[in-house]
Amino acid sequence: FTLGATAPVAGGEIATQLSYGQVKHDAANTPKLKKTEFAVRYAYELSKRTQVYVGAGLGQEKKGDDKTNTRNLYFGFGHSF
């Protein structure tokens, strides 16, 4: 499942997202896979067609006894023609 929301904040827009997924055992009896992710992004309109944005995300993937954590950070400009 994925759940997200947006809201106006300080002249821009903040967006959040939470995702969770799970795959159960298959016929070969491989361990199940669980994945959880959370992300947040803030976008500010510089003009009618140009925006600047910054975001961050955290994730975790579990497969059997193995666990992998991920982190990301991004920023940039967007322009609509």
mmJSON file of the N, C-alpha and C atoms, coordinates in Angstrom:
{"data_MODEL":{"atom_site":{
"group_PDB":["ATOM","ATOM","ATOM","ATOM","ATOM","ATOM","ATOM","ATOM","ATOM","ATOM","ATOM","ATOM","ATOM","ATOM","ATOM","ATOM","ATOM","ATOM","ATOM","ATOM","ATOM","ATOM","ATOM","ATOM","ATOM","ATOM","ATOM","ATOM","ATOM","ATOM","ATOM","ATOM","ATOM","ATOM","ATOM","ATOM","ATOM","ATOM","ATOM","ATOM","ATOM","ATOM","ATOM","ATOM","ATOM","ATOM","ATOM","ATOM","ATOM","ATOM","ATOM","ATOM","ATOM","ATOM","ATOM","ATOM","ATOM","ATOM","ATOM","ATOM","ATOM","ATOM","ATOM","ATOM","ATOM","ATOM","ATOM","ATOM","ATOM","ATOM","ATOM","ATOM","ATOM","ATOM","ATOM","ATOM","ATOM","ATOM","ATOM","ATOM","ATOM","ATOM","ATOM","ATOM","ATOM","ATOM","ATOM","ATOM","ATOM","ATOM","ATOM","ATOM","ATOM","ATOM","ATOM","ATOM","ATOM","ATOM","ATOM","ATOM","ATOM","ATOM","ATOM","ATOM","ATOM","ATOM","ATOM","ATOM","ATOM","ATOM","ATOM","ATOM","ATOM","ATOM","ATOM","ATOM","ATOM","ATOM","ATOM","ATOM","ATOM","ATOM","ATOM","ATOM","ATOM","ATOM","ATOM","ATOM","ATOM","ATOM","ATOM","ATOM","ATOM","ATOM","ATOM","ATOM","ATOM","ATOM","ATOM","ATOM","ATOM","ATOM","ATOM","ATOM","ATOM","ATOM","ATOM","ATOM","ATOM","ATOM","ATOM","ATOM","ATOM","ATOM","ATOM","ATOM","ATOM","ATOM","ATOM","ATOM","ATOM","ATOM","ATOM","ATOM","ATOM","ATOM","ATOM","ATOM","ATOM","ATOM","ATOM","ATOM","ATOM","ATOM","ATOM","ATOM","ATOM","ATOM","ATOM","ATOM","ATOM","ATOM","ATOM","ATOM","ATOM","ATOM","ATOM","ATOM","ATOM","ATOM","ATOM","ATOM","ATOM","ATOM","ATOM","ATOM","ATOM","ATOM","ATOM","ATOM","ATOM","ATOM","ATOM","ATOM","ATOM","ATOM","ATOM","ATOM","ATOM","ATOM","ATOM","ATOM","ATOM","ATOM","ATOM","ATOM","ATOM","ATOM","ATOM","ATOM","ATOM","ATOM","ATOM","ATOM","ATOM","ATOM","ATOM","ATOM","ATOM","ATOM","ATOM","ATOM","ATOM","ATOM","ATOM","ATOM","ATOM","ATOM","ATOM","ATOM","ATOM","ATOM","ATOM"],
"id":[1,2,3,4,5,6,7,8,9,10,11,12,13,14,15,16,17,18,19,20,21,22,23,24,25,26,27,28,29,30,31,32,33,34,35,36,37,38,39,40,41,42,43,44,45,46,47,48,49,50,51,52,53,54,55,56,57,58,59,60,61,62,63,64,65,66,67,68,69,70,71,72,73,74,75,76,77,78,79,80,81,82,83,84,85,86,87,88,89,90,91,92,93,94,95,96,97,98,99,100,101,102,103,104,105,106,107,108,109,110,111,112,113,114,115,116,117,118,119,120,121,122,123,124,125,126,127,128,129,130,131,132,133,134,135,136,137,138,139,140,141,142,143,144,145,146,147,148,149,150,151,152,153,154,155,156,157,158,159,160,161,162,163,164,165,166,167,168,169,170,171,172,173,174,175,176,177,178,179,180,181,182,183,184,185,186,187,188,189,190,191,192,193,194,195,196,197,198,199,200,201,202,203,204,205,206,207,208,209,210,211,212,213,214,215,216,217,218,219,220,221,222,223,224,225,226,227,228,229,230,231,232,233,234,235,236,237,238,239,240,241,242,243],
"type_symbol":["N","C","C","N","C","C","N","C","C","N","C","C","N","C","C","N","C","C","N","C","C","N","C","C","N","C","C","N","C","C","N","C","C","N","C","C","N","C","C","N","C","C","N","C","C","N","C","C","N","C","C","N","C","C","N","C","C","N","C","C","N","C","C","N","C","C","N","C","C","N","C","C","N","C","C","N","C","C","N","C","C","N","C","C","N","C","C","N","C","C","N","C","C","N","C","C","N","C","C","N","C","C","N","C","C","N","C","C","N","C","C","N","C","C","N","C","C","N","C","C","N","C","C","N","C","C","N","C","C","N","C","C","N","C","C","N","C","C","N","C","C","N","C","C","N","C","C","N","C","C","N","C","C","N","C","C","N","C","C","N","C","C","N","C","C","N","C","C","N","C","C","N","C","C","N","C","C","N","C","C","N","C","C","N","C","C","N","C","C","N","C","C","N","C","C","N","C","C","N","C","C","N","C","C","N","C","C","N","C","C","N","C","C","N","C","C","N","C","C","N","C","C","N","C","C","N","C","C","N","C","C","N","C","C","N","C","C","N","C","C","N","C","C"],
"label_atom_id":["N","CA","C","N","CA","C","N","CA","C","N","CA","C","N","CA","C","N","CA","C","N","CA","C","N","CA","C","N","CA","C","N","CA","C","N","CA","C","N","CA","C","N","CA","C","N","CA","C","N","CA","C","N","CA","C","N","CA","C","N","CA","C","N","CA","C","N","CA","C","N","CA","C","N","CA","C","N","CA","C","N","CA","C","N","CA","C","N","CA","C","N","CA","C","N","CA","C","N","CA","C","N","CA","C","N","CA","C","N","CA","C","N","CA","C","N","CA","C","N","CA","C","N","CA","C","N","CA","C","N","CA","C","N","CA","C","N","CA","C","N","CA","C","N","CA","C","N","CA","C","N","CA","C","N","CA","C","N","CA","C","N","CA","C","N","CA","C","N","CA","C","N","CA","C","N","CA","C","N","CA","C","N","CA","C","N","CA","C","N","CA","C","N","CA","C","N","CA","C","N","CA","C","N","CA","C","N","CA","C","N","CA","C","N","CA","C","N","CA","C","N","CA","C","N","CA","C","N","CA","C","N","CA","C","N","CA","C","N","CA","C","N","CA","C","N","CA","C","N","CA","C","N","CA","C","N","CA","C","N","CA","C","N","CA","C","N","CA","C","N","CA","C","N","CA","C","N","CA","C","N","CA","C"],
"label_alt_id":[null,null,null,null,null,null,null,null,null,null,null,null,null,null,null,null,null,null,null,null,null,null,null,null,null,null,null,null,null,null,null,null,null,null,null,null,null,null,null,null,null,null,null,null,null,null,null,null,null,null,null,null,null,null,null,null,null,null,null,null,null,null,null,null,null,null,null,null,null,null,null,null,null,null,null,null,null,null,null,null,null,null,null,null,null,null,null,null,null,null,null,null,null,null,null,null,null,null,null,null,null,null,null,null,null,null,null,null,null,null,null,null,null,null,null,null,null,null,null,null,null,null,null,null,null,null,null,null,null,null,null,null,null,null,null,null,null,null,null,null,null,null,null,null,null,null,null,null,null,null,null,null,null,null,null,null,null,null,null,null,null,null,null,null,null,null,null,null,null,null,null,null,null,null,null,null,null,null,null,null,null,null,null,null,null,null,null,null,null,null,null,null,null,null,null,null,null,null,null,null,null,null,null,null,null,null,null,null,null,null,null,null,null,null,null,null,null,null,null,null,null,null,null,null,null,null,null,null,null,null,null,null,null,null,null,null,null,null,null,null,null,null,null],
"label_comp_id":["PHE","PHE","PHE","THR","THR","THR","LEU","LEU","LEU","GLY","GLY","GLY","ALA","ALA","ALA","THR","THR","THR","ALA","ALA","ALA","PRO","PRO","PRO","VAL","VAL","VAL","ALA","ALA","ALA","GLY","GLY","GLY","GLY","GLY","GLY","GLU","GLU","GLU","ILE","ILE","ILE","ALA","ALA","ALA","THR","THR","THR","GLN","GLN","GLN","LEU","LEU","LEU","SER","SER","SER","TYR","TYR","TYR","GLY","GLY","GLY","GLN","GLN","GLN","VAL","VAL","VAL","LYS","LYS","LYS","HIS","HIS","HIS","ASP","ASP","ASP","ALA","ALA","ALA","ALA","ALA","ALA","ASN","ASN","ASN","THR","THR","THR","PRO","PRO","PRO","LYS","LYS","LYS","LEU","LEU","LEU","LYS","LYS","LYS","LYS","LYS","LYS","THR","THR","THR","GLU","GLU","GLU","PHE","PHE","PHE","ALA","ALA","ALA","VAL","VAL","VAL","ARG","ARG","ARG","TYR","TYR","TYR","ALA","ALA","ALA","TYR","TYR","TYR","GLU","GLU","GLU","LEU","LEU","LEU","SER","SER","SER","LYS","LYS","LYS","ARG","ARG","ARG","THR","THR","THR","GLN","GLN","GLN","VAL","VAL","VAL","TYR","TYR","TYR","VAL","VAL","VAL","GLY","GLY","GLY","ALA","ALA","ALA","GLY","GLY","GLY","LEU","LEU","LEU","GLY","GLY","GLY","GLN","GLN","GLN","GLU","GLU","GLU","LYS","LYS","LYS","LYS","LYS","LYS","GLY","GLY","GLY","ASP","ASP","ASP","ASP","ASP","ASP","LYS","LYS","LYS","THR","THR","THR","ASN","ASN","ASN","THR","THR","THR","ARG","ARG","ARG","ASN","ASN","ASN","LEU","LEU","LEU","TYR","TYR","TYR","PHE","PHE","PHE","GLY","GLY","GLY","PHE","PHE","PHE","GLY","GLY","GLY","HIS","HIS","HIS","SER","SER","SER","PHE","PHE","PHE"],
"label_asym_id":["A","A","A","A","A","A","A","A","A","A","A","A","A","A","A","A","A","A","A","A","A","A","A","A","A","A","A","A","A","A","A","A","A","A","A","A","A","A","A","A","A","A","A","A","A","A","A","A","A","A","A","A","A","A","A","A","A","A","A","A","A","A","A","A","A","A","A","A","A","A","A","A","A","A","A","A","A","A","A","A","A","A","A","A","A","A","A","A","A","A","A","A","A","A","A","A","A","A","A","A","A","A","A","A","A","A","A","A","A","A","A","A","A","A","A","A","A","A","A","A","A","A","A","A","A","A","A","A","A","A","A","A","A","A","A","A","A","A","A","A","A","A","A","A","A","A","A","A","A","A","A","A","A","A","A","A","A","A","A","A","A","A","A","A","A","A","A","A","A","A","A","A","A","A","A","A","A","A","A","A","A","A","A","A","A","A","A","A","A","A","A","A","A","A","A","A","A","A","A","A","A","A","A","A","A","A","A","A","A","A","A","A","A","A","A","A","A","A","A","A","A","A","A","A","A","A","A","A","A","A","A","A","A","A","A","A","A","A","A","A","A","A","A"],
"label_entity_id":["1","1","1","1","1","1","1","1","1","1","1","1","1","1","1","1","1","1","1","1","1","1","1","1","1","1","1","1","1","1","1","1","1","1","1","1","1","1","1","1","1","1","1","1","1","1","1","1","1","1","1","1","1","1","1","1","1","1","1","1","1","1","1","1","1","1","1","1","1","1","1","1","1","1","1","1","1","1","1","1","1","1","1","1","1","1","1","1","1","1","1","1","1","1","1","1","1","1","1","1","1","1","1","1","1","1","1","1","1","1","1","1","1","1","1","1","1","1","1","1","1","1","1","1","1","1","1","1","1","1","1","1","1","1","1","1","1","1","1","1","1","1","1","1","1","1","1","1","1","1","1","1","1","1","1","1","1","1","1","1","1","1","1","1","1","1","1","1","1","1","1","1","1","1","1","1","1","1","1","1","1","1","1","1","1","1","1","1","1","1","1","1","1","1","1","1","1","1","1","1","1","1","1","1","1","1","1","1","1","1","1","1","1","1","1","1","1","1","1","1","1","1","1","1","1","1","1","1","1","1","1","1","1","1","1","1","1","1","1","1","1","1","1"],
"label_seq_id":[1,1,1,2,2,2,3,3,3,4,4,4,5,5,5,6,6,6,7,7,7,8,8,8,9,9,9,10,10,10,11,11,11,12,12,12,13,13,13,14,14,14,15,15,15,16,16,16,17,17,17,18,18,18,19,19,19,20,20,20,21,21,21,22,22,22,23,23,23,24,24,24,25,25,25,26,26,26,27,27,27,28,28,28,29,29,29,30,30,30,31,31,31,32,32,32,33,33,33,34,34,34,35,35,35,36,36,36,37,37,37,38,38,38,39,39,39,40,40,40,41,41,41,42,42,42,43,43,43,44,44,44,45,45,45,46,46,46,47,47,47,48,48,48,49,49,49,50,50,50,51,51,51,52,52,52,53,53,53,54,54,54,55,55,55,56,56,56,57,57,57,58,58,58,59,59,59,60,60,60,61,61,61,62,62,62,63,63,63,64,64,64,65,65,65,66,66,66,67,67,67,68,68,68,69,69,69,70,70,70,71,71,71,72,72,72,73,73,73,74,74,74,75,75,75,76,76,76,77,77,77,78,78,78,79,79,79,80,80,80,81,81,81],
"pdbx_PDB_ins_code":[null,null,null,null,null,null,null,null,null,null,null,null,null,null,null,null,null,null,null,null,null,null,null,null,null,null,null,null,null,null,null,null,null,null,null,null,null,null,null,null,null,null,null,null,null,null,null,null,null,null,null,null,null,null,null,null,null,null,null,null,null,null,null,null,null,null,null,null,null,null,null,null,null,null,null,null,null,null,null,null,null,null,null,null,null,null,null,null,null,null,null,null,null,null,null,null,null,null,null,null,null,null,null,null,null,null,null,null,null,null,null,null,null,null,null,null,null,null,null,null,null,null,null,null,null,null,null,null,null,null,null,null,null,null,null,null,null,null,null,null,null,null,null,null,null,null,null,null,null,null,null,null,null,null,null,null,null,null,null,null,null,null,null,null,null,null,null,null,null,null,null,null,null,null,null,null,null,null,null,null,null,null,null,null,null,null,null,null,null,null,null,null,null,null,null,null,null,null,null,null,null,null,null,null,null,null,null,null,null,null,null,null,null,null,null,null,null,null,null,null,null,null,null,null,null,null,null,null,null,null,null,null,null,null,null,null,null,null,null,null,null,null,null],
"Cartn_x":[0.84,0.0,0.883,0.348,1.025,0.025,0.482,-0.344,0.436,-0.192,0.487,-0.418,0.201,-0.554,0.253,-0.44,0.206,-0.476,0.284,-0.275,0.516,-0.154,0.568,1.318,2.596,3.429,4.379,4.388,5.336,5.444,4.323,4.318,4.616,4.894,5.166,4.248,4.686,3.882,4.776,4.328,5.05,4.26,4.979,4.349,5.041,4.269,4.827,4.247,5.01,4.567,5.107,4.26,4.646,4.21,5.138,4.837,5.259,4.489,4.808,4.396,5.263,4.943,5.49,4.851,5.271,5.02,5.996,5.858,6.036,5.066,5.127,5.958,6.183,6.941,6.366,7.263,6.792,6.971,6.752,6.829,8.231,9.271,10.648,11.002,10.03,10.203,11.298,11.408,12.346,11.771,12.629,12.124,11.259,10.315,9.462,10.226,9.75,10.367,9.416,9.94,9.171,9.937,9.225,9.866,9.037,9.687,9.046,9.822,9.108,9.751,8.963,9.691,9.085,9.82,9.077,9.699,8.952,9.693,9.106,9.76,8.96,9.453,8.819,9.616,9.097,9.391,8.381,8.528,8.049,8.82,8.493,8.461,7.376,7.218,7.993,9.003,9.758,9.01,8.274,7.439,6.277,5.485,4.327,4.73,5.934,6.358,7.626,8.238,9.512,9.404,9.931,9.925,11.282,11.575,12.746,12.213,12.903,12.417,13.576,13.27,14.23,13.448,14.081,13.392,14.348,13.806,14.605,13.743,14.402,13.678,14.469,13.761,14.342,13.644,14.397,13.803,14.45,13.72,14.252,13.667,14.551,14.134,14.623,13.716,14.059,13.736,14.708,14.501,15.111,14.249,14.738,15.427,16.696,17.474,18.283,18.284,19.039,18.199,18.862,18.18,19.062,18.466,19.172,18.441,19.175,18.622,19.134,18.262,18.665,18.243,19.02,18.729,19.03,18.212,18.509,18.105,18.782,18.529,18.619,17.679,17.71,17.204,17.593,17.13,17.241,16.55,16.648,15.67,15.633,14.745,13.853,12.633,11.728,11.179,11.045,10.496,9.514,8.333,7.304,7.285,7.203,7.158,5.75],
"Cartn_y":[-1.168,0.0,1.228,2.313,3.611,4.643,5.491,6.564,7.856,8.878,10.146,11.313,12.463,13.674,14.891,15.951,17.228,18.328,19.399,20.534,21.792,22.944,24.196,24.601,24.96,25.373,26.479,27.602,28.7,29.089,29.21,29.643,28.539,27.341,26.205,25.047,23.853,22.671,21.558,20.934,19.795,18.531,17.489,16.22,15.113,14.173,13.028,11.741,10.676,9.377,8.275,7.304,6.125,4.913,3.987,2.796,1.544,0.476,-0.814,-1.902,-2.886,-4.012,-5.298,-6.41,-7.702,-8.782,-9.688,-10.847,-12.073,-12.983,-14.175,-15.275,-16.37,-17.511,-18.0,-18.426,-19.023,-20.541,-21.224,-22.689,-23.191,-22.4,-22.802,-22.523,-22.012,-21.734,-20.7,-19.68,-18.595,-17.685,-17.005,-16.133,-15.007,-14.546,-13.461,-12.142,-11.226,-9.92,-8.86,-7.95,-6.812,-5.546,-4.541,-3.28,-2.126,-1.198,-0.019,1.21,2.249,3.486,4.689,5.754,7.023,8.134,9.092,10.203,11.496,12.595,13.92,14.853,15.783,16.685,18.048,19.107,20.466,21.141,21.752,22.458,23.9,24.818,26.239,26.806,27.482,28.074,29.385,29.434,30.675,31.61,31.029,31.785,30.884,31.337,30.566,29.203,29.119,27.88,27.262,27.868,27.372,27.113,25.964,25.631,25.061,25.197,24.581,23.576,22.434,21.409,20.729,20.176,19.412,18.275,17.13,15.993,15.013,14.123,13.091,11.849,10.706,9.459,8.455,7.583,6.484,5.203,4.12,2.853,1.702,0.609,-0.605,-1.802,-2.74,-3.967,-5.153,-6.061,-7.267,-8.487,-9.375,-10.65,-11.727,-12.487,-13.475,-12.769,-13.13,-12.488,-11.296,-11.044,-9.919,-8.65,-7.522,-6.239,-5.189,-4.377,-3.311,-2.0,-0.988,0.345,1.274,2.141,3.116,4.51,5.488,6.905,7.663,8.662,9.501,10.936,11.823,13.255,13.802,14.648,15.21,16.644,17.385,18.752,19.102,20.142,20.535,21.634,21.931,22.933,22.254,22.701,22.218,23.403,23.229,24.295,23.691,24.256,23.79,24.698,24.095,24.875,24.95],
"Cartn_z":[0.0,0.0,0.0,-0.462,-0.453,0.028,0.932,1.471,1.31,0.755,0.54,0.862,1.087,1.384,0.966,0.599,0.286,1.079,1.346,2.071,1.731,1.653,1.433,2.706,2.53,3.666,3.207,3.878,3.653,2.183,1.512,0.122,-0.889,-0.436,-1.32,-0.977,-1.347,-1.063,-0.524,0.553,1.111,0.761,0.394,0.044,0.825,1.337,2.055,1.47,1.617,1.121,2.012,2.334,3.089,2.285,2.036,1.236,1.993,1.823,2.422,1.45,1.29,0.423,1.003,0.662,1.202,0.158,-0.007,-0.876,0.002,-0.041,0.815,0.167,0.887,0.389,-0.934,-1.822,-3.065,-3.006,-4.107,-4.14,-3.795,-4.088,-3.785,-2.325,-1.534,-0.112,0.157,-0.72,-0.46,0.618,1.377,2.454,1.896,2.699,2.239,2.23,1.431,1.247,1.776,2.603,3.109,2.763,2.295,1.946,2.483,3.173,3.733,3.28,2.838,2.402,2.905,3.232,3.62,2.885,2.333,1.613,1.922,1.881,2.064,1.04,0.486,-0.557,-0.348,-0.541,-0.48,-1.812,-2.406,-3.684,-3.515,-4.069,-3.99,-5.403,-5.733,-7.062,-7.139,-7.997,-8.213,-9.158,-10.091,-11.02,-11.428,-12.388,-12.825,-13.404,-14.015,-14.67,-14.096,-13.08,-12.55,-11.05,-10.626,-9.206,-8.796,-7.515,-6.905,-5.882,-5.742,-4.822,-4.103,-2.95,-2.15,-1.49,-1.386,-0.796,-0.161,0.635,1.295,1.454,1.522,1.687,2.506,3.175,3.942,3.508,3.445,3.065,3.797,3.905,4.514,3.786,3.441,2.767,3.584,3.903,4.666,3.818,3.701,3.009,3.885,4.538,5.494,6.646,6.903,7.969,7.477,6.173,5.604,5.65,6.008,6.077,5.404,4.53,3.84,4.096,4.564,4.772,3.677,3.17,2.16,2.601,2.169,2.426,1.144,0.829,-0.326,-0.043,-0.725,-0.637,-2.049,-2.441,-3.781,-3.768,-4.801,-4.97,-6.442,-6.864,-8.26,-8.608,-9.901,-10.468,-11.495,-11.615,-12.645,-13.426,-14.742,-15.578,-16.57,-16.661,-17.597,-18.811,-19.982,-21.227,-21.754],
"occupancy":[1.0,1.0,1.0,1.0,1.0,1.0,1.0,1.0,1.0,1.0,1.0,1.0,1.0,1.0,1.0,1.0,1.0,1.0,1.0,1.0,1.0,1.0,1.0,1.0,1.0,1.0,1.0,1.0,1.0,1.0,1.0,1.0,1.0,1.0,1.0,1.0,1.0,1.0,1.0,1.0,1.0,1.0,1.0,1.0,1.0,1.0,1.0,1.0,1.0,1.0,1.0,1.0,1.0,1.0,1.0,1.0,1.0,1.0,1.0,1.0,1.0,1.0,1.0,1.0,1.0,1.0,1.0,1.0,1.0,1.0,1.0,1.0,1.0,1.0,1.0,1.0,1.0,1.0,1.0,1.0,1.0,1.0,1.0,1.0,1.0,1.0,1.0,1.0,1.0,1.0,1.0,1.0,1.0,1.0,1.0,1.0,1.0,1.0,1.0,1.0,1.0,1.0,1.0,1.0,1.0,1.0,1.0,1.0,1.0,1.0,1.0,1.0,1.0,1.0,1.0,1.0,1.0,1.0,1.0,1.0,1.0,1.0,1.0,1.0,1.0,1.0,1.0,1.0,1.0,1.0,1.0,1.0,1.0,1.0,1.0,1.0,1.0,1.0,1.0,1.0,1.0,1.0,1.0,1.0,1.0,1.0,1.0,1.0,1.0,1.0,1.0,1.0,1.0,1.0,1.0,1.0,1.0,1.0,1.0,1.0,1.0,1.0,1.0,1.0,1.0,1.0,1.0,1.0,1.0,1.0,1.0,1.0,1.0,1.0,1.0,1.0,1.0,1.0,1.0,1.0,1.0,1.0,1.0,1.0,1.0,1.0,1.0,1.0,1.0,1.0,1.0,1.0,1.0,1.0,1.0,1.0,1.0,1.0,1.0,1.0,1.0,1.0,1.0,1.0,1.0,1.0,1.0,1.0,1.0,1.0,1.0,1.0,1.0,1.0,1.0,1.0,1.0,1.0,1.0,1.0,1.0,1.0,1.0,1.0,1.0,1.0,1.0,1.0,1.0,1.0,1.0,1.0,1.0,1.0,1.0,1.0,1.0,1.0,1.0,1.0,1.0,1.0,1.0],
"B_iso_or_equiv":[0.0,0.0,0.0,0.0,0.0,0.0,0.0,0.0,0.0,0.0,0.0,0.0,0.0,0.0,0.0,0.0,0.0,0.0,0.0,0.0,0.0,0.0,0.0,0.0,0.0,0.0,0.0,0.0,0.0,0.0,0.0,0.0,0.0,0.0,0.0,0.0,0.0,0.0,0.0,0.0,0.0,0.0,0.0,0.0,0.0,0.0,0.0,0.0,0.0,0.0,0.0,0.0,0.0,0.0,0.0,0.0,0.0,0.0,0.0,0.0,0.0,0.0,0.0,0.0,0.0,0.0,0.0,0.0,0.0,0.0,0.0,0.0,0.0,0.0,0.0,0.0,0.0,0.0,0.0,0.0,0.0,0.0,0.0,0.0,0.0,0.0,0.0,0.0,0.0,0.0,0.0,0.0,0.0,0.0,0.0,0.0,0.0,0.0,0.0,0.0,0.0,0.0,0.0,0.0,0.0,0.0,0.0,0.0,0.0,0.0,0.0,0.0,0.0,0.0,0.0,0.0,0.0,0.0,0.0,0.0,0.0,0.0,0.0,0.0,0.0,0.0,0.0,0.0,0.0,0.0,0.0,0.0,0.0,0.0,0.0,0.0,0.0,0.0,0.0,0.0,0.0,0.0,0.0,0.0,0.0,0.0,0.0,0.0,0.0,0.0,0.0,0.0,0.0,0.0,0.0,0.0,0.0,0.0,0.0,0.0,0.0,0.0,0.0,0.0,0.0,0.0,0.0,0.0,0.0,0.0,0.0,0.0,0.0,0.0,0.0,0.0,0.0,0.0,0.0,0.0,0.0,0.0,0.0,0.0,0.0,0.0,0.0,0.0,0.0,0.0,0.0,0.0,0.0,0.0,0.0,0.0,0.0,0.0,0.0,0.0,0.0,0.0,0.0,0.0,0.0,0.0,0.0,0.0,0.0,0.0,0.0,0.0,0.0,0.0,0.0,0.0,0.0,0.0,0.0,0.0,0.0,0.0,0.0,0.0,0.0,0.0,0.0,0.0,0.0,0.0,0.0,0.0,0.0,0.0,0.0,0.0,0.0,0.0,0.0,0.0,0.0,0.0,0.0],
"pdbx_formal_charge":[null,null,null,null,null,null,null,null,null,null,null,null,null,null,null,null,null,null,null,null,null,null,null,null,null,null,null,null,null,null,null,null,null,null,null,null,null,null,null,null,null,null,null,null,null,null,null,null,null,null,null,null,null,null,null,null,null,null,null,null,null,null,null,null,null,null,null,null,null,null,null,null,null,null,null,null,null,null,null,null,null,null,null,null,null,null,null,null,null,null,null,null,null,null,null,null,null,null,null,null,null,null,null,null,null,null,null,null,null,null,null,null,null,null,null,null,null,null,null,null,null,null,null,null,null,null,null,null,null,null,null,null,null,null,null,null,null,null,null,null,null,null,null,null,null,null,null,null,null,null,null,null,null,null,null,null,null,null,null,null,null,null,null,null,null,null,null,null,null,null,null,null,null,null,null,null,null,null,null,null,null,null,null,null,null,null,null,null,null,null,null,null,null,null,null,null,null,null,null,null,null,null,null,null,null,null,null,null,null,null,null,null,null,null,null,null,null,null,null,null,null,null,null,null,null,null,null,null,null,null,null,null,null,null,null,null,null,null,null,null,null,null,null],
"auth_seq_id":[1,1,1,2,2,2,3,3,3,4,4,4,5,5,5,6,6,6,7,7,7,8,8,8,9,9,9,10,10,10,11,11,11,12,12,12,13,13,13,14,14,14,15,15,15,16,16,16,17,17,17,18,18,18,19,19,19,20,20,20,21,21,21,22,22,22,23,23,23,24,24,24,25,25,25,26,26,26,27,27,27,28,28,28,29,29,29,30,30,30,31,31,31,32,32,32,33,33,33,34,34,34,35,35,35,36,36,36,37,37,37,38,38,38,39,39,39,40,40,40,41,41,41,42,42,42,43,43,43,44,44,44,45,45,45,46,46,46,47,47,47,48,48,48,49,49,49,50,50,50,51,51,51,52,52,52,53,53,53,54,54,54,55,55,55,56,56,56,57,57,57,58,58,58,59,59,59,60,60,60,61,61,61,62,62,62,63,63,63,64,64,64,65,65,65,66,66,66,67,67,67,68,68,68,69,69,69,70,70,70,71,71,71,72,72,72,73,73,73,74,74,74,75,75,75,76,76,76,77,77,77,78,78,78,79,79,79,80,80,80,81,81,81],
"auth_comp_id":["PHE","PHE","PHE","THR","THR","THR","LEU","LEU","LEU","GLY","GLY","GLY","ALA","ALA","ALA","THR","THR","THR","ALA","ALA","ALA","PRO","PRO","PRO","VAL","VAL","VAL","ALA","ALA","ALA","GLY","GLY","GLY","GLY","GLY","GLY","GLU","GLU","GLU","ILE","ILE","ILE","ALA","ALA","ALA","THR","THR","THR","GLN","GLN","GLN","LEU","LEU","LEU","SER","SER","SER","TYR","TYR","TYR","GLY","GLY","GLY","GLN","GLN","GLN","VAL","VAL","VAL","LYS","LYS","LYS","HIS","HIS","HIS","ASP","ASP","ASP","ALA","ALA","ALA","ALA","ALA","ALA","ASN","ASN","ASN","THR","THR","THR","PRO","PRO","PRO","LYS","LYS","LYS","LEU","LEU","LEU","LYS","LYS","LYS","LYS","LYS","LYS","THR","THR","THR","GLU","GLU","GLU","PHE","PHE","PHE","ALA","ALA","ALA","VAL","VAL","VAL","ARG","ARG","ARG","TYR","TYR","TYR","ALA","ALA","ALA","TYR","TYR","TYR","GLU","GLU","GLU","LEU","LEU","LEU","SER","SER","SER","LYS","LYS","LYS","ARG","ARG","ARG","THR","THR","THR","GLN","GLN","GLN","VAL","VAL","VAL","TYR","TYR","TYR","VAL","VAL","VAL","GLY","GLY","GLY","ALA","ALA","ALA","GLY","GLY","GLY","LEU","LEU","LEU","GLY","GLY","GLY","GLN","GLN","GLN","GLU","GLU","GLU","LYS","LYS","LYS","LYS","LYS","LYS","GLY","GLY","GLY","ASP","ASP","ASP","ASP","ASP","ASP","LYS","LYS","LYS","THR","THR","THR","ASN","ASN","ASN","THR","THR","THR","ARG","ARG","ARG","ASN","ASN","ASN","LEU","LEU","LEU","TYR","TYR","TYR","PHE","PHE","PHE","GLY","GLY","GLY","PHE","PHE","PHE","GLY","GLY","GLY","HIS","HIS","HIS","SER","SER","SER","PHE","PHE","PHE"],
"auth_asym_id":["A","A","A","A","A","A","A","A","A","A","A","A","A","A","A","A","A","A","A","A","A","A","A","A","A","A","A","A","A","A","A","A","A","A","A","A","A","A","A","A","A","A","A","A","A","A","A","A","A","A","A","A","A","A","A","A","A","A","A","A","A","A","A","A","A","A","A","A","A","A","A","A","A","A","A","A","A","A","A","A","A","A","A","A","A","A","A","A","A","A","A","A","A","A","A","A","A","A","A","A","A","A","A","A","A","A","A","A","A","A","A","A","A","A","A","A","A","A","A","A","A","A","A","A","A","A","A","A","A","A","A","A","A","A","A","A","A","A","A","A","A","A","A","A","A","A","A","A","A","A","A","A","A","A","A","A","A","A","A","A","A","A","A","A","A","A","A","A","A","A","A","A","A","A","A","A","A","A","A","A","A","A","A","A","A","A","A","A","A","A","A","A","A","A","A","A","A","A","A","A","A","A","A","A","A","A","A","A","A","A","A","A","A","A","A","A","A","A","A","A","A","A","A","A","A","A","A","A","A","A","A","A","A","A","A","A","A","A","A","A","A","A","A"],
"auth_atom_id":["N","CA","C","N","CA","C","N","CA","C","N","CA","C","N","CA","C","N","CA","C","N","CA","C","N","CA","C","N","CA","C","N","CA","C","N","CA","C","N","CA","C","N","CA","C","N","CA","C","N","CA","C","N","CA","C","N","CA","C","N","CA","C","N","CA","C","N","CA","C","N","CA","C","N","CA","C","N","CA","C","N","CA","C","N","CA","C","N","CA","C","N","CA","C","N","CA","C","N","CA","C","N","CA","C","N","CA","C","N","CA","C","N","CA","C","N","CA","C","N","CA","C","N","CA","C","N","CA","C","N","CA","C","N","CA","C","N","CA","C","N","CA","C","N","CA","C","N","CA","C","N","CA","C","N","CA","C","N","CA","C","N","CA","C","N","CA","C","N","CA","C","N","CA","C","N","CA","C","N","CA","C","N","CA","C","N","CA","C","N","CA","C","N","CA","C","N","CA","C","N","CA","C","N","CA","C","N","CA","C","N","CA","C","N","CA","C","N","CA","C","N","CA","C","N","CA","C","N","CA","C","N","CA","C","N","CA","C","N","CA","C","N","CA","C","N","CA","C","N","CA","C","N","CA","C","N","CA","C","N","CA","C","N","CA","C","N","CA","C","N","CA","C","N","CA","C","N","CA","C","N","CA","C"],
"pdbx_PDB_model_num":[1,1,1,1,1,1,1,1,1,1,1,1,1,1,1,1,1,1,1,1,1,1,1,1,1,1,1,1,1,1,1,1,1,1,1,1,1,1,1,1,1,1,1,1,1,1,1,1,1,1,1,1,1,1,1,1,1,1,1,1,1,1,1,1,1,1,1,1,1,1,1,1,1,1,1,1,1,1,1,1,1,1,1,1,1,1,1,1,1,1,1,1,1,1,1,1,1,1,1,1,1,1,1,1,1,1,1,1,1,1,1,1,1,1,1,1,1,1,1,1,1,1,1,1,1,1,1,1,1,1,1,1,1,1,1,1,1,1,1,1,1,1,1,1,1,1,1,1,1,1,1,1,1,1,1,1,1,1,1,1,1,1,1,1,1,1,1,1,1,1,1,1,1,1,1,1,1,1,1,1,1,1,1,1,1,1,1,1,1,1,1,1,1,1,1,1,1,1,1,1,1,1,1,1,1,1,1,1,1,1,1,1,1,1,1,1,1,1,1,1,1,1,1,1,1,1,1,1,1,1,1,1,1,1,1,1,1,1,1,1,1,1,1]
}}}
